[in-house]
Amino acid sequence: MYGDKEAAETLEQLKVLSGTKTDYVNHRVLTTREHQGESYDVHAFSIGTDKPDVPVIFFIGGIHGIERIGAQVVQAFLNHMLQRLSWDSSVLHILDNLRLWFVPVANPVGFRFNMRSNGRGVDLMRNAPHDATGKVSFLVGGQRLTRGLPWYRGTPGEMEPESEALTSLVLEEVDRAPLTMVLDVHSGFGAVDRLWFPMASTTDPVPHLPEFFELNQLLQRNNPHHNYVFEPQSRHYVTHGDLWDYTYQRAYEHERLLLPLTLEMGSWRWLRKNPWQLGPTGLFNPVKPHRIQRVLRHHLSLLEFLIRAGFSWENWLPANERQRQALYRDGLAMWYQDES
Ligand SMILES: [Zn+2]
């Protein structure tokens, strides 16, 4: 189980590495939650240059505590990158011009107690202050009826410390980076792996549709055999208070470029292959060790791809308004025009 032990091991690794590459590694406690007499820290680790004006990529897991495999994917990739710091010159070259942030467990109380929500019963993915526009999916879209049901949004206008701290860190970077990308890793929806981009709060197209369209094209060219379904989240459900819609909107208002993606790992196929895994966490996570390893291995190339895309952003992001308009039309045709 990820928790204090893994964080302590990572800190130890960072300490060793900082002896040689002081600028490359950093650790912050974003916030601390108290629950039943215990303290739980939200740890964030960064690797890369501390120059302000470089692209930044976030890898985030464990926002829903029960989706344990997401935290494992992020932690495994952090370990992978840390060990490469000691020998891989290509990684060092990239990290001279890029910063990575890892938050493996954004909701440590939920993680500890196998809950989707945080310790106060709030779903951190429904907890941003904005309301959705249009028809919201019943309950799953976010509710204020009771903390006893999932998807509880929390007190109106009040963000939980975990959401607040995460959003602040991302926006701090967004303010100075030419491009910020987020990969927030979840599991539990459907049978295939999906990469969702905003919006979740409306079926209207996201303003940065051209940029998401190009990122999708780039992924397709880079790995034609990948099996991610790349699409706007609103194709599946419309929700209140989505954390990435909120953060994206804040960035957009400040004319900053933030491209957040949610990786939803389809868990139903793990269930189909192993129906006996229906324990408290089995709906959301692979259980057999070989299957966990396969999941960790499988997503490595996506996370690696995002680093290279972030590093080389000037080579694929649309360069002018004419290009953007053409790409916007392509994006509309691909994702929005089949809906009525
Ligand atoms: Zn989730």
Residues whose N, C-alpha, C, O or C-beta is under 5 A from the ligand:
A	BS01	ZN	H64 E67 H186 S187
